[in-house]
Amino acid sequence: MQIISCENINLLQYGYGEHPCVWAIHIQINHNDFTEEGLTLVQSIQDESWLSKLDIVDQVTYEARMRPTIELLSQSIISTSEISTLDDVKGDFAEYLISINAQNALVQKGHTSIPLAEIWKEKIKNNPGFDFHTISPNTLFVFGEAKYAANNSSPSRAILQIAEFLLRRKHTKELSDLRTLSQSQEAAIKATQEQIGIAAAFSVRQVNVQSMINNAIYHSRFKELLTRQEIYIIAVEII
């Protein structure tokens, strides 16, 4: 994964009011590296070092939750990552790819990562809720949604999904877990006061990346995100 650009967006140019923290990040992934990406994903999923930061009760709880999911995801990712053409990219692997690389891009910009949501939620697969999380340098929980679509509709899908999640207050349902996993009482308290960040991560294929970022910003429901303190638009270009 390579960060191509990271730009602070002036929303006045898009017809919105001012907002202090809207970033557009363009990252690039080569499909020839998918086997290596798959191994990296599995290593990230299987990394249990974060458990050691928790007390013994939380360690036992999260280990019991994550064990079935880790086994399923690892098998799925390895088999799917061994593909030969870009057109074969699909399904869970594609969205995990978007999630992990978007999260890593934020970490390179000073954020702290939190284990992938699929691992610590109680359901084994297809959890309803945000896909990835970080803590920003301003000690805010950032709630990330990842979307993949071969037809380049993923920017709109990501913005729509986030707007729906915020409307249904999905983020508040994750706060107890996020406080435990991050050990950040400050970020948790801020989140109860609706001080959070949002990250919309989406795939881009064989089109102008800036136009896809513009599509996300011009989406009819993008303004619903602007009540939050930090907004990150992350275009994951697959070449």
Backbone bond lengths (Angstrom), bond angles and torsions (degrees), N, CA, C in turn:
res aa  C-N    CA-C-N  psi(-1)  N-CA   C-N-CA  omega(-1)  CA-C   N-CA-C  phi
1 M - - - 1.463 - - 1.521 110.10 -
2 Q 1.319 115.44 135.57 1.450 120.54 179.61 1.526 109.38 -130.98
3 I 1.330 116.27 131.86 1.463 119.77 174.08 1.522 108.38 -81.49
4 I 1.322 115.92 118.72 1.468 121.14 -179.21 1.524 111.12 -86.23
5 S 1.330 116.39 -41.26 1.465 119.70 179.46 1.522 109.67 -156.25
6 C 1.316 115.32 156.28 1.468 122.58 177.07 1.529 106.60 -146.62
7 E 1.326 116.36 112.16 1.462 120.89 -169.97 1.521 111.36 -130.02
8 N 1.321 115.80 133.95 1.460 121.71 173.22 1.525 108.12 -78.76
9 I 1.327 117.24 120.05 1.460 122.27 -172.36 1.528 111.34 -88.46
10 N 1.332 115.72 133.13 1.460 122.20 172.58 1.528 107.87 -91.64
11 L 1.323 116.97 103.92 1.457 120.53 -175.00 1.520 113.77 -70.25
12 L 1.327 117.72 -14.90 1.467 119.85 176.04 1.523 110.50 -60.20
13 Q 1.335 116.16 -30.06 1.463 120.41 179.65 1.530 112.05 -70.99
14 Y 1.318 116.01 -14.72 1.460 120.95 179.86 1.526 112.41 -106.37
15 G 1.327 116.33 5.68 1.453 119.89 177.92 1.516 115.00 87.86
16 Y 1.334 117.00 9.52 1.460 121.35 176.60 1.529 109.07 -98.19
17 G 1.331 115.33 171.11 1.454 119.69 170.80 1.521 110.62 -75.92
18 E 1.305 116.17 175.58 1.459 120.61 -179.19 1.532 110.90 -69.25
19 H 1.312 115.39 146.12 1.461 122.02 173.21 1.526 106.60 -142.62
20 P 1.335 117.95 132.23 1.470 120.51 -171.85 1.524 114.98 -71.86
21 C 1.337 118.14 -20.30 1.470 117.67 -171.40 1.526 111.19 -145.65
22 V 1.328 115.57 83.84 1.457 121.95 171.83 1.517 107.19 -126.72
23 W 1.328 115.68 116.62 1.464 120.93 -176.07 1.520 110.70 -117.26
24 A 1.317 115.78 139.01 1.458 121.97 171.79 1.526 108.01 -110.82
25 I 1.312 115.98 122.54 1.464 121.89 -178.46 1.523 108.75 -119.90
26 H 1.318 115.67 128.02 1.468 121.85 179.05 1.525 107.50 -111.22
27 I 1.333 116.39 117.05 1.458 120.14 176.38 1.531 108.89 -120.27
28 Q 1.302 115.21 158.40 1.467 120.75 -173.52 1.522 110.79 -130.79
29 I 1.340 114.66 136.18 1.459 122.40 177.59 1.523 107.99 -126.83
30 N 1.317 116.35 135.56 1.464 121.26 177.05 1.524 109.26 -94.60
31 H 1.339 117.51 127.02 1.470 119.41 -176.86 1.525 112.23 -65.74
32 N 1.333 116.98 -18.26 1.468 119.56 175.80 1.522 112.04 -68.25
33 D 1.336 115.79 -14.14 1.471 120.75 -179.41 1.522 112.42 -99.87
34 F 1.330 117.46 11.91 1.463 119.72 -173.67 1.529 113.40 -62.53
35 T 1.318 117.47 -35.40 1.465 118.46 178.31 1.524 109.83 -63.52
36 E 1.321 116.13 -43.72 1.469 120.35 176.96 1.524 110.48 -65.62
37 E 1.346 116.59 -40.03 1.464 120.59 177.73 1.529 110.24 -60.53
38 G 1.332 116.15 -40.81 1.454 120.48 179.14 1.515 111.74 -61.09
39 L 1.331 116.40 -43.89 1.460 120.29 178.48 1.524 111.12 -63.49
40 T 1.331 116.07 -39.35 1.462 120.56 178.27 1.526 110.81 -64.75
41 L 1.347 115.76 -41.56 1.456 119.83 177.15 1.524 111.70 -59.89
42 V 1.326 115.70 -45.60 1.461 120.27 -179.49 1.523 110.80 -63.28
43 Q 1.336 116.55 -43.00 1.463 120.06 178.33 1.528 110.55 -60.62
44 S 1.330 116.14 -40.67 1.465 120.25 179.20 1.526 110.83 -64.83
45 I 1.334 115.97 -42.63 1.456 120.75 -178.74 1.529 111.37 -67.77
46 Q 1.326 116.01 -37.94 1.464 120.46 -176.42 1.529 113.37 -83.56
47 D 1.324 117.01 -8.22 1.463 120.66 179.77 1.527 109.97 -70.25
48 E 1.307 116.16 113.17 1.462 121.18 -177.97 1.528 112.32 -107.03
49 S 1.314 117.20 15.52 1.464 119.82 -176.00 1.525 111.85 -61.93
50 W 1.341 116.53 -28.99 1.464 119.96 -179.25 1.525 111.96 -64.70
51 L 1.322 117.12 -22.76 1.465 119.97 179.95 1.527 112.08 -63.07
52 S 1.319 116.41 -31.52 1.464 120.24 -176.08 1.526 112.39 -65.48
53 K 1.339 117.63 -17.72 1.458 121.27 179.79 1.529 112.17 -81.70
54 L 1.333 116.41 -10.75 1.461 120.93 -176.06 1.524 111.09 -95.81
55 D 1.326 116.53 161.34 1.460 118.33 174.62 1.528 109.15 -74.18
56 I 1.323 116.60 170.49 1.463 120.78 -169.82 1.528 111.67 -63.41
57 V 1.337 117.97 -35.57 1.462 120.76 -179.82 1.533 110.36 -65.26
58 D 1.334 115.57 -46.44 1.466 119.28 179.36 1.532 111.13 -66.91
59 Q 1.317 117.17 -37.25 1.465 119.95 177.32 1.522 111.16 -57.50
60 V 1.333 115.95 -49.02 1.466 120.10 -179.00 1.524 111.08 -63.93
61 T 1.338 116.88 -41.03 1.466 121.45 -178.75 1.522 111.38 -62.48
62 Y 1.332 116.62 -51.33 1.461 119.54 -175.60 1.527 111.86 -71.86
63 E 1.306 116.70 -33.47 1.460 118.13 177.46 1.527 110.53 -64.05
64 A 1.318 117.36 -39.15 1.463 121.02 178.10 1.530 111.11 -66.48
65 R 1.316 116.61 -37.67 1.467 120.41 178.73 1.526 111.80 -66.71
66 M 1.325 115.82 -43.10 1.455 119.52 -167.54 1.529 114.47 -84.91
67 R 1.321 117.65 -22.16 1.460 119.67 -173.05 1.538 113.45 -56.65
68 P 1.353 119.89 -52.18 1.467 118.99 -179.70 1.532 112.68 -61.80
69 T 1.344 116.09 -38.17 1.460 120.06 -178.39 1.516 111.38 -67.29
70 I 1.321 117.60 -43.29 1.462 121.47 -179.58 1.526 110.72 -58.17
71 E 1.312 116.40 -43.85 1.461 119.79 -178.86 1.525 111.27 -64.54
72 L 1.339 116.25 -44.49 1.461 120.09 179.61 1.519 112.09 -64.28
73 L 1.323 116.29 -48.34 1.455 120.57 -176.81 1.519 111.77 -64.69
74 S 1.309 116.81 -41.83 1.466 120.37 -178.34 1.521 110.76 -60.52
75 Q 1.316 116.77 -45.89 1.463 120.63 179.22 1.526 111.17 -63.37
76 S 1.321 116.38 -43.92 1.463 121.25 -178.01 1.521 111.72 -65.45
77 I 1.324 116.27 -44.50 1.462 120.58 -176.21 1.515 111.24 -66.96
78 I 1.314 117.79 -44.64 1.465 120.64 -179.01 1.526 110.86 -61.72
79 S 1.325 116.79 -45.32 1.468 119.71 -178.42 1.528 111.36 -67.15
80 T 1.324 117.44 -37.67 1.457 120.67 -176.91 1.521 112.34 -78.40
81 S 1.321 117.05 -29.52 1.470 119.57 -177.13 1.530 112.25 -72.84
82 E 1.313 116.95 -16.90 1.465 120.27 -179.25 1.523 109.57 -87.49
83 I 1.326 114.60 62.83 1.460 121.07 -177.21 1.511 109.99 -110.33
84 S 1.315 116.47 163.43 1.459 119.58 -174.09 1.520 113.39 -110.25
85 T 1.337 118.51 -22.89 1.458 120.21 -177.46 1.521 110.37 -130.40
86 L 1.321 114.62 156.39 1.464 121.10 179.95 1.523 111.05 -63.38
87 D 1.320 117.11 -32.92 1.463 120.63 -177.64 1.523 112.79 -68.03
88 D 1.339 117.12 -14.96 1.463 120.36 179.54 1.525 113.17 -82.44
89 V 1.329 116.87 -7.55 1.469 120.02 -178.20 1.522 109.37 -71.13
90 K 1.312 117.24 124.25 1.465 120.28 -179.12 1.526 109.53 -168.88
91 G 1.325 114.28 175.72 1.452 121.07 170.95 1.515 114.57 67.71
92 D 1.335 113.81 -155.93 1.454 121.06 -175.01 1.520 111.96 -58.70
93 F 1.350 116.73 -41.40 1.457 119.76 -177.58 1.525 110.67 -55.04
94 A 1.340 117.11 -43.83 1.460 121.09 -177.24 1.528 111.36 -60.97
95 E 1.331 117.06 -43.79 1.461 118.80 -177.32 1.524 112.22 -76.06
96 Y 1.333 117.93 -31.98 1.467 119.15 172.54 1.529 109.79 -64.43
97 L 1.327 115.39 -38.80 1.465 120.61 177.89 1.528 110.51 -59.18
98 I 1.327 116.16 -45.42 1.459 120.68 178.87 1.528 110.24 -64.82
99 S 1.334 117.02 -45.33 1.469 121.37 -177.71 1.522 112.20 -59.50
100 I 1.338 115.58 -54.50 1.461 120.13 -174.57 1.518 111.73 -64.04
101 N 1.330 117.45 -42.04 1.463 119.40 -178.10 1.517 111.90 -72.75
102 A 1.320 117.52 -34.68 1.469 120.06 174.70 1.524 110.14 -64.85
103 Q 1.321 116.26 -43.65 1.458 120.00 177.64 1.531 110.81 -61.74
104 N 1.322 116.30 -43.93 1.464 119.89 179.24 1.527 112.08 -62.38
105 A 1.329 116.78 -36.02 1.460 119.89 177.76 1.525 110.43 -63.51
106 L 1.334 117.30 -41.09 1.460 120.61 177.43 1.523 111.06 -66.39
107 V 1.327 116.60 -38.19 1.470 119.95 177.43 1.530 110.31 -61.66
108 Q 1.315 116.89 -39.11 1.465 119.82 176.96 1.525 112.08 -64.68
109 K 1.320 116.70 -20.00 1.464 121.62 177.83 1.529 112.18 -99.09
110 G 1.333 116.12 17.79 1.454 119.90 171.51 1.509 116.28 102.24
111 H 1.331 117.86 2.13 1.461 120.55 178.21 1.530 110.78 -80.76
112 T 1.313 115.15 163.74 1.466 122.42 173.80 1.523 108.26 -108.79
113 S 1.321 116.83 131.38 1.463 119.77 -176.86 1.527 111.16 -80.91
114 I 1.316 115.20 154.85 1.460 124.92 173.04 1.525 105.76 -123.78
115 P 1.329 119.30 141.67 1.471 120.16 -177.62 1.530 112.69 -50.12
116 L 1.324 115.54 143.34 1.457 122.58 -178.69 1.526 110.67 -50.36
117 A 1.325 116.21 133.17 1.469 121.21 -172.64 1.522 112.78 -57.94
118 E 1.319 116.96 -35.11 1.466 120.20 -178.65 1.527 111.82 -57.73
119 I 1.333 116.45 -26.61 1.464 121.19 -175.67 1.524 111.65 -75.56
120 W 1.324 117.54 -43.86 1.465 118.95 -168.75 1.529 115.01 -101.40
121 K 1.319 117.84 -5.23 1.455 118.09 175.27 1.525 109.39 -78.03
122 E 1.313 115.54 162.11 1.462 119.52 -169.36 1.520 113.76 -75.24
123 K 1.325 118.18 -30.56 1.457 119.54 178.92 1.525 109.95 -75.43
124 I 1.333 115.90 152.18 1.458 119.70 -177.83 1.519 111.45 -73.33
125 K 1.341 118.43 -41.37 1.454 120.82 -178.67 1.519 110.15 -143.49
126 N 1.363 114.61 160.98 1.460 122.67 172.55 1.525 112.27 57.06
127 N 1.321 115.21 52.73 1.459 120.16 -179.97 1.519 111.01 -70.45
128 P 1.323 117.66 132.82 1.461 120.10 175.10 1.522 109.32 -78.10
129 G 1.298 117.62 114.45 1.460 120.95 -178.97 1.515 110.40 149.69
130 F 1.311 116.36 -176.79 1.457 121.33 -176.99 1.530 110.96 -66.46
131 D 1.337 115.36 150.45 1.468 121.64 -172.38 1.522 113.66 -87.06
132 F 1.331 117.21 -37.02 1.464 120.10 -177.14 1.519 109.75 -146.98
133 H 1.324 115.32 160.53 1.456 121.00 -175.84 1.526 110.15 -142.71
134 T 1.312 115.41 150.98 1.461 121.83 169.31 1.526 108.31 -139.93
135 I 1.332 115.49 172.92 1.465 121.41 166.01 1.514 106.77 -113.39
136 S 1.317 116.62 124.99 1.466 120.52 -177.72 1.521 110.69 -78.08
137 P 1.347 117.95 166.34 1.468 120.66 177.24 1.530 113.52 -58.27
138 N 1.338 116.57 -19.59 1.472 120.68 177.03 1.527 111.99 -90.59
139 T 1.324 116.30 15.11 1.470 123.66 179.13 1.524 111.34 56.69
140 L 1.322 114.92 50.55 1.454 122.13 173.66 1.522 108.36 -118.32
141 F 1.309 116.59 137.69 1.450 119.61 169.32 1.524 108.52 -67.33
142 V 1.311 116.26 131.15 1.465 121.34 175.09 1.528 107.39 -109.17
143 F 1.329 115.72 124.52 1.459 122.35 -177.79 1.519 108.78 -101.89
144 G 1.327 116.52 118.38 1.453 120.81 -174.18 1.516 113.70 -111.51
145 E 1.322 115.51 140.29 1.460 122.28 175.23 1.525 108.11 -120.80
146 A 1.336 116.50 134.38 1.461 122.24 -178.43 1.518 110.27 -116.31
147 K 1.330 115.64 132.14 1.463 120.46 177.71 1.526 110.43 -131.90
148 Y 1.325 114.47 137.08 1.462 121.34 174.73 1.518 109.05 -120.13
149 A 1.336 116.55 136.50 1.462 121.27 174.05 1.514 108.45 -153.39
150 A 1.325 116.46 128.13 1.456 121.18 -179.30 1.528 111.74 -66.42
151 N 1.344 117.12 -23.26 1.466 120.63 -177.33 1.529 112.99 -93.74
152 N 1.321 116.83 14.54 1.465 122.11 177.23 1.526 113.86 63.38
153 S 1.324 117.21 28.07 1.463 120.31 174.55 1.524 111.43 -93.29
154 S 1.333 116.95 1.81 1.461 119.83 -173.28 1.531 114.79 -64.36
155 P 1.355 121.71 -32.43 1.472 118.34 177.35 1.525 112.47 -58.67
156 S 1.328 116.50 -46.88 1.467 120.15 179.71 1.518 111.29 -64.39
157 R 1.325 116.77 -40.34 1.464 120.48 -179.40 1.523 111.18 -64.68
158 A 1.334 116.85 -38.78 1.467 120.54 -180.00 1.524 111.20 -65.78
159 I 1.329 116.81 -45.94 1.463 120.27 -179.08 1.527 110.40 -65.08
160 L 1.323 116.89 -44.34 1.460 120.81 179.74 1.524 111.19 -61.05
161 Q 1.344 117.10 -43.71 1.459 120.46 -178.75 1.527 111.20 -63.98
162 I 1.326 116.85 -43.26 1.460 120.43 179.75 1.530 110.59 -63.44
163 A 1.333 116.82 -44.59 1.463 120.26 179.26 1.529 110.89 -59.15
164 E 1.330 116.24 -40.91 1.465 120.29 178.41 1.531 111.41 -66.91
165 F 1.324 116.46 -42.38 1.466 120.15 178.83 1.523 111.28 -61.70
166 L 1.335 116.57 -42.52 1.460 119.75 179.29 1.521 110.67 -65.59
167 L 1.317 116.55 -41.02 1.461 120.83 179.07 1.527 110.78 -60.98
168 R 1.336 116.37 -38.46 1.467 121.55 -179.32 1.533 111.68 -90.86
169 R 1.333 115.91 5.16 1.464 122.85 175.89 1.534 112.68 57.02
170 K 1.322 115.32 39.48 1.460 120.20 177.60 1.529 111.51 -60.83
171 H 1.323 116.99 -33.88 1.463 120.43 -176.89 1.525 111.93 -62.43
172 T 1.332 116.87 -35.01 1.463 118.69 -178.16 1.531 111.99 -69.80
173 K 1.333 116.72 -24.99 1.462 120.23 179.34 1.530 112.31 -71.62
174 E 1.321 116.86 -13.98 1.462 121.01 -177.29 1.530 113.00 -101.13
175 L 1.326 117.28 -4.02 1.465 120.10 -169.27 1.520 113.51 -64.00
176 S 1.307 117.93 -42.15 1.460 119.68 -178.91 1.526 111.02 -61.09
177 D 1.332 115.82 -45.33 1.465 119.68 177.47 1.519 111.08 -63.18
178 L 1.315 117.05 -44.68 1.461 120.14 -177.50 1.529 111.53 -63.93
179 R 1.315 116.99 -38.50 1.470 119.63 176.95 1.529 110.18 -62.41
180 T 1.335 116.93 -43.37 1.459 120.47 -179.87 1.525 111.44 -65.55
181 L 1.324 116.39 -46.51 1.463 120.81 -175.94 1.524 112.33 -68.74
182 S 1.317 116.23 -36.89 1.468 120.13 -176.43 1.517 112.89 -90.17
183 Q 1.341 116.30 -19.35 1.466 121.39 -174.08 1.533 110.98 58.78
184 S 1.341 115.71 32.85 1.463 120.11 -178.79 1.527 110.24 -117.31
185 Q 1.310 115.79 95.79 1.452 121.20 175.65 1.522 110.64 -65.87
186 E 1.340 116.39 -36.49 1.470 120.54 -177.81 1.525 111.09 -61.78
187 A 1.344 116.92 -47.75 1.469 119.97 179.71 1.524 110.84 -63.79
188 A 1.327 116.89 -36.92 1.462 120.68 -179.53 1.528 111.18 -66.28
189 I 1.316 117.00 -43.77 1.467 120.37 179.03 1.521 110.46 -63.97
190 K 1.330 116.83 -42.51 1.471 119.91 177.36 1.526 110.40 -60.16
191 A 1.334 116.56 -39.43 1.461 120.04 -178.49 1.522 111.66 -65.54
192 T 1.342 117.50 -33.29 1.464 119.43 176.79 1.524 111.07 -65.69
193 Q 1.330 116.41 -19.79 1.463 122.27 177.45 1.532 111.26 -99.46
194 E 1.344 115.29 16.18 1.468 123.47 179.12 1.524 112.84 63.94
195 Q 1.312 116.90 25.43 1.461 120.95 173.37 1.532 107.88 -96.19
196 I 1.324 115.76 96.15 1.460 121.99 -177.24 1.521 109.72 -142.20
197 G 1.320 115.15 172.11 1.449 121.68 171.10 1.516 110.04 -113.57
198 I 1.335 115.36 160.46 1.458 122.46 179.81 1.526 108.48 -130.37
199 A 1.332 116.54 137.11 1.465 120.92 176.12 1.524 109.10 -125.91
200 A 1.321 116.68 121.81 1.463 122.81 175.41 1.524 107.67 -105.72
201 A 1.324 116.24 109.01 1.462 121.70 -178.19 1.522 109.02 -111.15
202 F 1.319 116.71 134.20 1.460 119.50 -175.67 1.527 110.75 -150.08
203 S 1.327 114.46 154.72 1.451 120.65 179.85 1.526 110.59 -80.46
204 V 1.328 114.80 149.97 1.467 122.12 175.34 1.519 107.05 -135.17
205 R 1.327 116.37 130.93 1.455 120.20 -178.88 1.518 111.16 -134.17
206 Q 1.317 116.77 122.21 1.458 124.22 167.49 1.531 113.82 55.13
207 V 1.335 116.37 36.11 1.462 121.20 175.90 1.521 107.99 -141.51
208 N 1.314 115.09 174.17 1.455 120.36 176.88 1.527 109.58 -69.55
209 V 1.314 116.51 119.77 1.465 120.55 -174.98 1.527 111.09 -64.21
210 Q 1.324 117.05 -40.89 1.462 119.67 -179.15 1.521 111.31 -60.58
211 S 1.329 117.37 -36.14 1.471 119.72 179.08 1.520 111.04 -64.55
212 M 1.336 117.60 -34.53 1.457 121.08 178.25 1.533 110.78 -71.00
213 I 1.319 116.72 -38.07 1.465 120.43 175.24 1.523 109.68 -63.67
214 N 1.336 116.32 -42.20 1.469 120.50 177.27 1.523 111.10 -61.51
215 N 1.334 116.42 -40.29 1.465 119.81 178.65 1.525 111.47 -59.26
216 A 1.333 115.63 -39.43 1.461 119.73 178.32 1.527 110.72 -65.06
217 I 1.319 116.61 -45.06 1.468 120.49 -177.09 1.528 111.43 -68.57
218 Y 1.320 116.80 -35.86 1.461 120.59 -178.87 1.531 113.20 -83.26
219 H 1.326 117.38 -2.78 1.466 119.55 179.75 1.531 109.98 -57.08
220 S 1.320 115.86 142.39 1.463 120.81 -174.44 1.521 113.11 -60.71
221 R 1.340 118.16 -21.63 1.462 120.35 -178.12 1.533 113.32 -107.73
222 F 1.335 116.25 6.85 1.462 119.24 178.80 1.525 111.60 -60.40
223 K 1.329 116.22 -35.17 1.477 119.49 -177.89 1.519 112.50 -60.78
224 E 1.333 117.57 -23.13 1.461 120.53 178.42 1.523 111.60 -68.71
225 L 1.322 116.89 -22.57 1.459 120.93 178.30 1.524 111.70 -78.07
226 L 1.317 116.37 -21.33 1.459 120.27 -170.21 1.519 113.75 -76.00
227 T 1.321 117.42 -2.83 1.461 120.09 173.20 1.530 110.50 -79.23
228 R 1.333 117.04 -6.89 1.461 121.66 178.37 1.524 110.19 -96.30
229 Q 1.341 115.26 158.13 1.464 120.64 -169.15 1.530 113.96 -74.06
230 E 1.322 117.48 -31.61 1.465 121.15 -176.63 1.527 109.35 -135.96
231 I 1.332 116.09 134.87 1.457 122.03 179.02 1.530 108.15 -127.07
232 Y 1.330 115.61 129.91 1.468 121.06 177.19 1.525 108.92 -124.10
233 I 1.314 116.31 123.03 1.465 122.61 176.27 1.521 106.06 -106.85
234 I 1.318 117.06 115.01 1.460 121.13 -171.83 1.522 110.12 -119.41
235 A 1.318 115.51 107.82 1.466 121.97 178.73 1.526 108.51 -91.77
236 V 1.319 116.54 118.73 1.457 121.99 -178.87 1.533 106.88 -103.96
237 E 1.316 115.41 99.52 1.466 120.56 -178.28 1.521 110.01 -83.70
238 I 1.319 115.64 125.90 1.467 121.71 178.54 1.522 107.44 -105.74
239 I 1.324 116.40 119.36 1.466 120.84 -175.54 1.524 110.29 -114.25
